[in-house]
């Protein structure tokens, strides 16, 4: 009996891609928040 690992690879690729996208969006947002000089900053 052969196993089909296609769903597993799709899940791994999707998880890796979403992790990388979230990581880089988080870096960009944190950079913006660190350098933000607005009315709300004390």
N, C-alpha and C positions, 0 to 999 in steps of 0.2 A: 504494500500500500504506500503510495507516494503522498507526501504532504504538499499542499499548495501554500507557499509562504507569501503570496502576493498581497493578501489583506494585511499581513504583519508589516511588510515593507512599506505599504501605503500609509499605515498608521504611524510608523516611525518617521517617515519623510514629512508627514503633515505635522507631527509634534515638533520635529526639529525646526521646520520652517516657521511655525507659529512662535516658537521660543525665540528664534533669532529676530523676527520682526518685532516682538514685544520688547526684547532687550534693547534694540537700537532706538525704538520709540521712547523707551524709558530713559535712555542716556540723553536723548535730545530734550525731553521734558525736564529732566533734572538740571541740565545745563541752562535752560531757559529760566527755571525757578531760582537757580543760584545767582544769576545775573540780573534778575528782575528788579527794577527800581520804580515801583509804582506808588500809588496813593496808599495802598493797604500795607505796605512794608513799613515797619516801625522805625 
